[in-house]
Amino acid sequence: MFKTIKLDQRTDDWHIHRRNHANASEAGVIMGTPGYDIKTWRQLAEVKMGVREVNLGYGALAGVENEPHIKELWEIQTDRVGNAHVVTGVGKDSFLSASLDWLEFDPHKNPDEQEWVAEFKSPAHGVKSKLWAAVTECKQLGPNQAHITAQLQHQMLVTGAEKIMLVVYDSESDQIATLEVKQDRPYQYELRRKWHEFWSYYAEGKLPPAMDGDVIDLSGDDILEDEVRRYLDVKRELAAVTKEEKKLRKEIEALANGNSIYCAGLQVDRITRKGSVDWRAIQQDEQLSDRLVERYRKPSSVFYKFTEKSNAN
């Protein structure tokens, strides 16, 4: 079971929806088989927070441009009619979403009839591409198409479809090739588990733990090592001073005895703040839409957290 969302692809509302949902094109990153320049969970979280750019490849850009014509060729070949749809899961999977290139969807159809789902691809090298060979010669997706496998299994996970038609287009010859890809339940189980794990961090505004590729080891850089050693020395000196400052502060606060005071050039003001509003609780209690909340969200920001490791010299 899934839910259709009335969104036009690549509009502002569509981009807001994508930031607040787990999308099929991101499934390869979640499964450790990325197909573009975003490789890790942390990088994906930063993309969704708006602080990291995504460089789309030629295939993705060409796919967007060619979609209307691919749809026309596909519908002529199958004698079926469908449209692009944005869909989401339901219940605990409501954060899962997929922007489907083509779905033959009829909400009034016989429940025993299966919807047809199709994904359109325009590889840069057309009939000379590895994807075309996988579809036409191997009749199955291989390791080179692992990110596409993740995308298709994600789409089937959200829609509940038992199969999806992969439609590959060659612009030079103006022809399509198709491959029926069936659902892989063990794969979908693992994909769903990993999505829930990732989302438990992202929904709270936290970065997932660092993975290979998130931290670059620059040990051996003499200039950097000198700067790091100087920083650690200053940090230790500062920590000692800060500790003493906090101790003296508490002693002065105790002597103020609940009053605002002035003494020896220092004014200590007693300040009371009203409790902050738990906006997340409001969103849940009032069932505010992500679109409404995002309208008032401030831009995400980037900062660096310095952590001294036990093996630091």
N, C-alpha and C positions, 0 to 999 in steps of 0.2 A: 504494500500500500504506500502511496506517495501523495504529495500535495503539489499542485501546480501554482506557480506564482506569476502574477501578471506584471512582467518586467520586460522591457525591450533590451536586448543585449547591448552592452557597451554604453549605456546611458549612465548618468550620475547615480541614479537609484540602483542600477545593476552593480556598479562598483561598490557601493555601500553594502549591498547584499553579499557580495563576494567576501568582503572583509569580515563579515559576521557569520560566515558559513565555511564549512570544509568542502572544497570543490574538487571535481574530478580531475582537472588538469594539474592539481597539486598532489594527487595520490602517489605519483611516482616518487616524490620527495619523501613522503611518509613511509613508503616501503623500501627506501634506500636505493631506488633505481631512477634517479632524476634524469629528465630529458632535456633540461635547459640549464641556465647558469645558476639557478638556485639549487644548492646541493644538500643543505642540512635543515633540520627542524628549526634551528635558531634563525637561519636566514629566511625561512618561510614566514616565521612569526614577525620578523622585521618588515617583510614585504606587506603583510596584512596590517601592520601598524603604520605603514606609510613612510618608513624611514630608510627603505632600501628599494632601489629601482630594479625592474625586471627587463632584461634585454630579450625581446621576442625574436626568434629566428625567422628566416625567410619563409619556412613552411607554415608557421603560425600566421604570419601576415598575409601570405598568399591564400591560405585557407579561408580567412575572413573575406577576402576579395572574391574568391571563387565560389563561395557557398551557394549563392543563388543559382549559378549555372550547374553546379554539381547536383543540387536538389532537382533541377529540371531533368537532367540526364537520368538520375536515379528513379524518379517517378515515371518517366517514359518506359524505363526498363521493367519496373515492377507493376505498373498500372495501379499504383497506390498514391494517396495524397496525405501529406503530413505537414507539420510546421515545426519551427524551433520553439522550444519550451524551456523554462527554468522550473525545476522541480526540487522539492525537499523531501526528506524523510519525515516520519511522524514519531511522536512520543520521545523516547530517549535519543532517537536518531534524527530529531528535527533540525539539528545543526548541520547535518549532511546535506549537500546540495549538488546539483549537476545542471549545467547549461547544455541541453541536448540540441544537437544540430538539426535533428529530424525525429519527430515522434508522431506516429499515427494514433491520435488520441481521441476517443469518443467517450465522454463521461456517461453516456446513456446506453453504451453497448452491452451486449451479453457478457456477464462477468466471467464466463467460461472461455471467452475469446481473448487471445493474447494480443497486446499492442506490439507493433513493430517499432524498433528503435534503431537509428542509424547514426554513425559518427563519420564525418567527412574529413579527409586528409588530402593535402596537396604537397607531397614531398618535393623538395627543391629540384631533384634530378629526375622526377617523373618515372618513366619506365626503366631508367637506369638505376634507380634507388634501391637500397636494400629492403625498404618497406614494400615496394612493388614486387620484388622477387619473393618476399615472404608470403605475400598474398596470392600471387599467381603460380609460383613454382613449388614452394614449400607447403603451401596451404595451411600455414600456421605461423604465429608470431614467435620469434626467437629472442635470444638475449639482447640483440640490438634494438628490439622493440619493447623492452621490459616496461618502459614508462607508458607506452600505449596500452599494454596489458593492464597496468594499474588503473589507467584512466577508464578503460572499458569495464573492468570489474567493478569499479566504483559506481559507474552509471547503472550497472545492473543491480548493484547492492541497494542503491537508492530507489530505483523503480520496481525492483522485484522481477525484472525481465529475466527469462531463462536464456535468452540469446540476444546478441546485438550484431547488426550488420556493419562491418567496417568497409567504407567506400573510399577508394583511393583514386585520385584524379591525376591524369597527365595532360598538361595544358598544350603541349606540342602536338599531340595526336588527337586531342580533345576526346579522350575516352576514359572510362572508369573501369576499375576492377574491384570485385567485392569478395569479402571473406566473412563467413558466419563464425562468430566467436561465442562459445557457450559459457554459461556461468561456472565458476570454479568455487564451490562453497568453502572448502578449507582456506583458499586464498582470501575470499571475502571475509571470513571470520577473523583472520589475522589483520586484514586491512581495517576492519571495524574496530578491533581492539587497539590498534596503534593510533587510529584517529581519536578515540576516546582518551587515550593517554596524552596525545599532543594537546587536545582541546582542554584538558584539565589544567594545563599551564596557561594557554592562550586566553581562556575565558577569564582568568584571574589577573591578566595583564603581566604575566611572568614569562621570562624566557625559558625554554626547555634546557635541560642539561647540555653542556658542550659535547659535540661529537667530533670525530676525526674531520679536520677541515675547518673547524671553528676557531681553533687556537694554533697560531703559527709559532713554532719554536725558533727564536732568533738567538739562541745561545751561541756564543762565538763572535757576535758582533761587538767589537771592542768599544766602539763609541757608545753604543747603547748600554753595555755592561757598566761602563764608568758612570753614566747617568743614573742607572738603577741603583748602584751602590751608594751614590750621593743621596739619592731619594730615600733609601732605607735608613741611612744615618740620620737624616733630618726628621724622618717619621718617628724614629725612636725618641729623639730629643723632644719632639712635639708631644708625644704621648705622655712623657713624664711631666711636662709642664701642664698639659691638659688635666692630668690626674690631680695635680696640686690645685689647679684653678677650681675644679669641681668640688674639692674638699673645702676650700675656703668659701666658696659660694654657699654651700649648705650651712656652714657655720654662721655666715652673715644672715641668711634667711631665718635661721633659728633665733638669732638675736633681734631680728625685726619683729618677731612675735605677732605675725599676722597683720602688720601695718605697712604702709608706704613710708619710707624713711629717707633722710639725707644725712650723709656724714662724710667728712674729709674729701669732698669733691665727687662722691658717688651717690647717685640717687637710685633707690630701689623702689620700683612701683609694683604694687600688688595688682595683678591683672586677672580678670576672670573672662574666660571664653565660653560661649555657648557651644554645646555639643554639635559636631558636624553631622550632616545629613547622610544617611546610608542610601545613596542613589541606587545601588544594585538591588537592595531590598525593595525600594519603591518600584523599580522596573518589574520585579517579579510579582509583587502584590497587586500592582495596578495593571499588569500585563501590557506595559508600554512596548511598542514595536521597536525593533533595532533601528529602523529608519528614523524614528522620532528621536531616540537617544543620540544617535550619531550626529544629528543636526547640531547638538550642543556640545559635542566633544571637542576639547582643545587638541591641537596637533600633537602627535607623538614626538618625543624628543630622544636624543641619544646622549648617554654619559658613559664614562669608563669606571669600572670598579677595580680597585687595586687590592690584590690579595697576596700577602707574603707567604710563600711556601716554605716548608720546613727545611728544604735543601738549599735555600738561598744563602749566599755567602755575605 
